[in-house]
Amino acid sequence: MMKSALSMAVFAIALSACVQLPAPVIQNTGSTTPDYSGLTRTTPTTQVSSGKYKLASSHWSDVAKIREEARRLNQQVGSNKITKVQAAQYLNRFRLNLVGSNSVDDPVYEMYLRSVVDSQRGVIDSTQSKANVESALKGWQQRWKHMDSRPTNPAFTNFLLELMNMEPLK
């Protein structure tokens, strides 16, 4: 278990050395459509503050699926089958196909990629890249408490929070 967590942390830091390439374009048609992996792309939903907030019923299993895909990609990077850049692109495509776009995961992923680009260009090192990600996640933890409209499935953000041993959004 510890080796697996360490491997994931190394994978996240390794991705911080990647360069940014354009993310794949996925049209959200408002319906479910199968993708390349047999998953179904879902239209994101948002919980308005008029009622008690609840995460999507699939949320924690979606976090687990993202974690497993990251592990699989990490193994491929380690075997030199794909590059770190490709792994980052595949993970982004996977999360979009799995949970769709939402108002928390999208900016968290954009920030992550910005940090990756800065690290690759040598503007920051991997320690600073990790600190940037952690700082942004802390910011989202604070914002989350005061959001009027929360997405019901911030699975990518909770995956990163889990990876960084931080408290998840609930």
C-alpha positions as CSV (number, residue, x, y, z in Angstrom):
1,M,0.0,0.0,0.0
2,M,2.8,2.4,0.9
3,K,4.7,1.5,-2.2
4,S,1.6,2.2,-4.3
5,A,1.0,5.6,-2.7
6,L,4.7,6.4,-3.2
7,S,4.5,5.3,-6.8
8,M,1.4,7.6,-7.3
9,A,3.2,10.5,-5.7
10,V,6.2,9.9,-7.9
11,F,3.9,9.8,-10.9
12,A,2.3,13.1,-10.0
13,I,5.6,14.7,-9.6
14,A,6.9,13.1,-12.8
15,L,3.9,14.6,-14.6
16,S,5.1,18.0,-13.3
17,A,8.0,17.6,-15.7
18,C,5.7,17.3,-18.7
19,V,5.0,19.9,-21.3
20,Q,1.5,21.0,-22.1
21,L,-0.1,19.9,-25.3
22,P,-3.6,20.8,-26.3
23,A,-6.2,18.8,-24.4
24,P,-8.4,16.6,-26.6
25,V,-11.6,18.2,-27.6
26,I,-14.6,16.4,-26.4
27,Q,-18.0,17.7,-27.2
28,N,-20.6,17.5,-24.4
29,T,-23.8,16.7,-26.1
30,G,-25.9,16.4,-22.9
31,S,-26.4,12.7,-23.3
32,T,-24.3,9.7,-22.6
33,T,-22.0,8.3,-25.2
34,P,-19.6,5.4,-25.1
35,D,-15.9,6.3,-25.4
36,Y,-12.8,4.3,-26.4
37,S,-12.5,2.5,-23.1
38,G,-16.1,1.4,-22.7
39,L,-16.8,4.1,-20.1
40,T,-19.7,6.3,-20.6
41,R,-19.2,10.1,-20.8
42,T,-21.7,11.8,-18.5
43,T,-23.2,15.3,-18.5
44,P,-21.9,17.1,-15.4
45,T,-24.5,18.1,-12.9
46,T,-24.4,20.9,-10.2
47,Q,-26.1,20.9,-6.9
48,V,-27.7,24.3,-6.1
49,S,-27.7,25.4,-2.5
50,S,-31.5,25.2,-2.2
51,G,-31.2,21.7,-0.7
52,K,-28.7,19.7,1.2
53,Y,-25.6,19.0,-1.0
54,K,-24.8,15.4,-1.9
55,L,-21.9,14.0,-4.0
56,A,-22.9,11.9,-7.0
57,S,-23.5,8.3,-6.0
58,S,-20.7,7.3,-8.3
59,H,-18.2,9.9,-7.0
60,W,-16.0,7.7,-4.8
61,S,-15.9,4.9,-7.4
62,D,-15.0,7.5,-10.0
63,V,-12.1,8.7,-7.8
64,A,-11.0,5.1,-7.6
65,K,-11.2,4.7,-11.4
66,I,-9.1,7.8,-11.9
67,R,-6.6,6.5,-9.4
68,E,-6.4,3.1,-11.2
69,E,-6.0,4.8,-14.6
70,A,-3.2,6.9,-13.2
71,R,-1.5,3.8,-11.9
72,R,-1.9,2.1,-15.2
73,L,-0.4,5.1,-17.0
74,N,2.4,5.3,-14.5
75,Q,3.3,1.7,-15.3
76,Q,3.4,2.5,-19.0
77,V,5.6,5.5,-18.4
78,G,7.9,3.3,-16.3
79,S,8.1,0.8,-19.2
80,N,8.8,3.5,-21.7
81,K,5.7,2.6,-23.7
82,I,4.3,6.2,-23.4
83,T,5.8,9.5,-22.5
84,K,4.9,11.5,-19.4
85,V,3.2,14.0,-21.7
86,Q,1.1,11.3,-23.3
87,A,0.2,10.0,-19.8
88,A,-1.0,13.5,-18.8
89,Q,-3.1,13.7,-21.9
90,Y,-4.6,10.3,-21.5
91,L,-5.5,11.0,-17.8
92,N,-7.2,14.2,-18.8
93,R,-9.2,12.5,-21.5
94,F,-10.1,9.7,-19.1
95,R,-11.4,12.1,-16.5
96,L,-13.4,14.1,-19.0
97,N,-14.9,10.9,-20.4
98,L,-15.6,9.6,-17.0
99,V,-17.1,12.6,-15.1
100,G,-17.2,15.4,-17.7
101,S,-16.3,19.0,-17.2
102,N,-17.2,20.8,-14.0
103,S,-16.5,24.1,-12.3
104,V,-13.9,22.7,-9.9
105,D,-12.0,19.9,-11.8
106,D,-11.5,22.0,-14.9
107,P,-9.6,24.9,-13.3
108,V,-7.7,22.4,-11.0
109,Y,-6.5,20.5,-14.1
110,E,-5.6,23.8,-15.9
111,M,-3.6,24.9,-12.8
112,Y,-1.9,21.5,-12.7
113,L,-0.9,21.7,-16.4
114,R,0.4,25.3,-15.9
115,S,2.6,24.0,-13.1
116,V,3.7,21.2,-15.3
117,V,4.7,23.6,-18.1
118,D,6.6,25.9,-15.7
119,S,8.5,22.9,-14.4
120,Q,9.3,21.6,-17.8
121,R,10.6,25.1,-18.9
122,G,12.8,25.2,-15.8
123,V,11.0,28.1,-14.3
124,I,10.2,26.0,-11.2
125,D,11.5,22.7,-9.9
126,S,9.4,19.7,-9.0
127,T,9.3,20.7,-5.4
128,Q,7.8,24.1,-6.3
129,S,5.4,22.4,-8.8
130,K,4.1,20.2,-6.0
131,A,3.8,23.2,-3.7
132,N,1.8,25.1,-6.4
133,V,-0.6,22.1,-6.8
134,E,-1.0,21.8,-3.0
135,S,-1.6,25.6,-2.6
136,A,-4.3,25.5,-5.3
137,L,-6.0,22.5,-3.7
138,K,-6.0,24.3,-0.4
139,G,-7.6,27.3,-2.1
140,W,-10.4,25.0,-3.5
141,Q,-10.9,23.5,-0.1
142,Q,-11.6,27.0,1.3
143,R,-13.8,28.1,-1.7
144,W,-15.8,24.8,-1.5
145,K,-17.2,25.8,1.9
146,H,-18.7,29.0,0.4
147,M,-19.8,27.8,-3.0
148,D,-23.5,28.3,-3.8
149,S,-23.4,25.9,-6.7
150,R,-21.1,22.9,-6.2
151,P,-20.5,20.2,-8.9
152,T,-21.7,16.8,-7.7
153,N,-18.6,14.9,-8.9
154,P,-15.3,16.7,-8.4
155,A,-13.6,13.3,-8.8
156,F,-10.3,14.6,-10.3
157,T,-9.8,17.2,-7.6
158,N,-10.6,14.6,-4.9
159,F,-8.1,12.2,-6.6
160,L,-5.4,14.9,-6.3
161,L,-6.4,15.7,-2.8
162,E,-6.1,12.0,-1.9
163,L,-2.7,11.8,-3.6
164,M,-1.5,14.7,-1.6
165,N,-2.9,13.3,1.6
166,M,-5.3,16.3,2.0
167,E,-8.9,16.4,3.2
168,P,-11.3,15.7,0.3
169,L,-14.2,17.9,-0.8
170,K,-17.4,16.6,0.6
